[in-house]
Amino acid sequence: MPKYSVNVKMPDYLAQWLMNEFWSEECRMIVFPRGSAAACVLSSCLCKAPTCMPVYSGGLPVAIPTVRGLNPAVYNHVTKKGQAALVATCRRMFKAMLYQELGNLFEHDVAVSDLIYAFLEKHGIEDSPKNWEAVRQIYIRLRQASRNRHNDDDAVNVC
């Protein structure tokens, strides 16, 4: 059971999704599975805490993984750039799940708003206008990128 954590600030929808997917009641923090992309990024960004440690308020507590050769009592700090890398990795994981669950609906004429509300509800994300709009934008961009890939494939086949 991890004893150390780092607080990471991230958008509300992402923090709520992570809590729904990776929250450990036992540890009272986010615990990424061993070998996952997020755990690997986090472990690669661990460093010694600076002597003059700034106090961060808020954020989501993320368990520091145990890494061979790194004592978590000493290596329990993640810099701002390391936290940004972790948040970017979590965003990619979120997008992958969104694509996996809703990607087969890209070509169908369905109400996007209903899909987004259902996705938010299913994954424990608060139904707020800010969260809904953020997830809607991600969905729209994924759908557009998918359509562009299909159009590029069609153009190659025509020639």
The 8 nearest C-alpha neighbors of each residue, nearest first, counted from 0:
[[1, 2, 26, 25, 62, 3, 30, 64],
 [2, 0, 3, 62, 63, 26, 64, 65],
 [3, 1, 0, 4, 62, 26, 63, 71],
 [4, 2, 63, 1, 62, 75, 71, 5],
 [3, 5, 62, 63, 61, 60, 6, 2],
 [4, 6, 61, 60, 7, 62, 76, 63],
 [7, 5, 60, 58, 59, 61, 4, 8],
 [6, 8, 58, 59, 5, 82, 9, 60],
 [9, 7, 58, 59, 6, 57, 10, 82],
 [8, 10, 14, 11, 7, 86, 13, 58],
 [9, 11, 13, 12, 14, 8, 130, 15],
 [10, 12, 14, 13, 15, 9, 130, 124],
 [13, 11, 15, 130, 14, 10, 124, 16],
 [14, 12, 16, 11, 10, 15, 17, 9],
 [13, 15, 11, 17, 16, 12, 18, 9],
 [16, 14, 18, 12, 124, 13, 17, 11],
 [15, 17, 13, 19, 18, 14, 124, 122],
 [18, 16, 20, 14, 19, 15, 21, 13],
 [19, 17, 22, 15, 16, 21, 20, 14],
 [18, 20, 16, 17, 123, 21, 122, 22],
 [19, 21, 17, 18, 16, 22, 122, 123],
 [22, 20, 29, 17, 18, 30, 19, 31],
 [23, 21, 29, 18, 28, 19, 20, 30],
 [22, 24, 25, 26, 27, 28, 29, 30],
 [25, 23, 27, 26, 22, 28, 29, 21],
 [24, 26, 23, 27, 0, 28, 22, 1],
 [25, 27, 23, 28, 24, 0, 1, 2],
 [28, 26, 24, 23, 25, 22, 29, 60],
 [29, 27, 60, 26, 61, 23, 22, 62],
 [28, 30, 22, 61, 21, 62, 23, 60],
 [31, 29, 62, 21, 28, 23, 22, 61],
 [30, 32, 38, 21, 33, 29, 37, 35],
 [33, 31, 35, 34, 30, 38, 21, 37],
 [32, 34, 35, 38, 31, 64, 39, 30],
 [33, 35, 38, 39, 32, 36, 37, 31],
 [36, 34, 38, 37, 32, 33, 39, 31],
 [35, 37, 39, 38, 40, 34, 88, 92],
 [36, 38, 40, 39, 35, 88, 41, 85],
 [39, 37, 41, 35, 36, 40, 31, 42],
 [40, 38, 36, 42, 41, 37, 43, 35],
 [41, 39, 37, 43, 38, 42, 85, 36],
 [40, 42, 38, 44, 39, 43, 37, 85],
 [41, 43, 39, 45, 44, 40, 38, 64],
 [42, 44, 40, 41, 45, 39, 38, 81],
 [45, 43, 41, 81, 42, 77, 40, 46],
 [46, 44, 77, 42, 76, 43, 74, 75],
 [47, 45, 74, 76, 77, 48, 75, 44],
 [48, 46, 74, 73, 76, 75, 49, 45],
 [47, 49, 76, 46, 75, 50, 74, 52],
 [50, 48, 52, 51, 47, 76, 53, 46],
 [49, 51, 52, 48, 47, 53, 76, 73],
 [50, 52, 49, 53, 48, 54, 47, 76],
 [51, 53, 49, 50, 54, 48, 55, 76],
 [54, 52, 55, 51, 49, 50, 56, 48],
 [53, 55, 52, 56, 51, 57, 6, 5],
 [56, 54, 53, 57, 6, 58, 7, 52],
 [55, 57, 54, 58, 6, 8, 7, 53],
 [58, 56, 55, 59, 6, 8, 7, 60],
 [57, 59, 8, 7, 6, 60, 56, 9],
 [58, 60, 6, 7, 8, 61, 14, 57],
 [61, 59, 6, 28, 5, 4, 29, 58],
 [60, 62, 29, 4, 5, 28, 6, 59],
 [63, 61, 4, 30, 29, 3, 1, 64],
 [62, 64, 4, 3, 61, 65, 1, 75],
 [65, 63, 62, 66, 42, 38, 1, 41],
 [64, 66, 63, 71, 67, 69, 1, 70],
 [65, 67, 69, 68, 64, 42, 70, 71],
 [66, 68, 69, 65, 70, 64, 71, 42],
 [67, 69, 66, 70, 65, 71, 74, 73],
 [70, 68, 66, 67, 71, 74, 65, 73],
 [69, 71, 72, 73, 74, 68, 66, 65],
 [72, 70, 74, 73, 75, 69, 65, 3],
 [71, 73, 70, 74, 75, 3, 69, 2],
 [72, 74, 71, 70, 47, 75, 48, 69],
 [75, 73, 47, 71, 46, 45, 70, 76],
 [76, 74, 71, 73, 45, 47, 72, 48],
 [75, 77, 48, 46, 45, 47, 74, 78],
 [76, 78, 45, 81, 44, 82, 46, 79],
 [77, 79, 81, 80, 82, 76, 44, 46],
 [78, 80, 82, 81, 83, 77, 84, 7],
 [81, 79, 83, 82, 78, 84, 77, 44],
 [82, 80, 78, 84, 44, 83, 79, 77],
 [81, 83, 85, 79, 84, 80, 78, 86],
 [82, 84, 80, 86, 81, 85, 87, 79],
 [85, 83, 81, 87, 82, 86, 88, 80],
 [84, 86, 82, 88, 83, 87, 40, 89],
 [85, 87, 89, 83, 88, 84, 90, 82],
 [88, 86, 90, 84, 85, 89, 83, 91],
 [87, 89, 85, 91, 86, 90, 37, 84],
 [88, 90, 92, 86, 91, 87, 93, 85],
 [91, 89, 93, 87, 88, 92, 94, 86],
 [90, 92, 94, 88, 93, 89, 95, 87],
 [93, 91, 89, 95, 90, 94, 88, 96],
 [92, 94, 90, 96, 91, 95, 89, 97],
 [95, 93, 97, 91, 96, 92, 98, 90],
 [94, 96, 92, 98, 93, 97, 99, 91],
 [95, 97, 99, 93, 98, 94, 100, 92],
 [96, 98, 94, 100, 95, 99, 101, 93],
 [99, 97, 102, 95, 101, 96, 100, 94],
 [100, 98, 96, 97, 102, 101, 95, 103],
 [99, 101, 97, 98, 102, 96, 103, 118],
 [100, 102, 98, 104, 103, 97, 99, 105],
 [103, 101, 98, 104, 105, 99, 100, 97],
 [102, 104, 101, 105, 106, 100, 99, 98],
 [105, 103, 107, 102, 106, 101, 109, 108],
 [106, 104, 102, 142, 103, 107, 101, 145],
 [105, 107, 104, 108, 103, 146, 142, 102],
 [108, 106, 104, 105, 109, 103, 110, 102],
 [107, 109, 106, 110, 104, 105, 111, 103],
 [110, 108, 107, 111, 104, 114, 113, 105],
 [109, 111, 112, 113, 114, 108, 115, 107],
 [110, 112, 114, 113, 109, 115, 135, 138],
 [111, 113, 115, 114, 110, 116, 135, 131],
 [112, 114, 116, 115, 111, 110, 117, 109],
 [115, 113, 111, 117, 112, 116, 118, 110],
 [114, 116, 118, 112, 117, 113, 119, 111],
 [115, 117, 119, 113, 118, 114, 112, 120],
 [118, 116, 120, 114, 115, 119, 121, 113],
 [117, 119, 115, 121, 120, 116, 114, 122],
 [120, 118, 124, 116, 122, 117, 121, 115],
 [119, 121, 117, 123, 118, 122, 124, 116],
 [122, 120, 118, 119, 123, 117, 124, 116],
 [121, 123, 119, 120, 124, 16, 19, 118],
 [124, 122, 120, 19, 121, 119, 16, 15],
 [123, 125, 119, 15, 122, 16, 12, 120],
 [126, 124, 127, 123, 119, 130, 12, 15],
 [125, 127, 124, 131, 119, 130, 128, 116],
 [126, 128, 130, 129, 125, 131, 132, 124],
 [127, 129, 131, 130, 132, 126, 133, 125],
 [130, 128, 132, 127, 131, 133, 12, 126],
 [131, 129, 133, 12, 127, 132, 128, 134],
 [130, 132, 128, 134, 129, 133, 135, 127],
 [131, 133, 135, 129, 130, 134, 128, 136],
 [134, 132, 130, 136, 135, 131, 129, 137],
 [135, 133, 137, 131, 136, 132, 138, 130],
 [136, 134, 132, 138, 137, 133, 131, 139],
 [137, 135, 139, 133, 138, 134, 132, 140],
 [136, 138, 134, 140, 135, 139, 141, 133],
 [137, 139, 135, 141, 136, 140, 134, 142],
 [140, 138, 142, 136, 141, 137, 135, 143],
 [141, 139, 143, 137, 142, 138, 144, 136],
 [140, 142, 138, 144, 143, 139, 145, 137],
 [143, 141, 145, 139, 140, 144, 105, 138],
 [142, 144, 140, 146, 145, 141, 139, 147],
 [145, 143, 147, 141, 146, 142, 140, 148],
 [144, 146, 142, 148, 143, 147, 141, 149],
 [145, 147, 149, 143, 148, 144, 150, 142],
 [146, 148, 150, 144, 149, 145, 151, 143],
 [149, 147, 151, 145, 146, 150, 144, 152],
 [148, 150, 152, 146, 147, 151, 153, 145],
 [149, 151, 147, 153, 152, 148, 146, 154],
 [152, 150, 154, 148, 149, 153, 147, 155],
 [153, 151, 149, 155, 150, 154, 148, 156],
 [152, 154, 150, 156, 155, 151, 149, 157],
 [155, 153, 151, 157, 152, 156, 150, 158],
 [154, 156, 152, 153, 157, 158, 151, 150],
 [155, 157, 153, 154, 158, 152, 151, 150],
 [158, 156, 154, 155, 153, 152, 151, 150],
 [157, 156, 155, 154, 153, 152, 151, 150]]
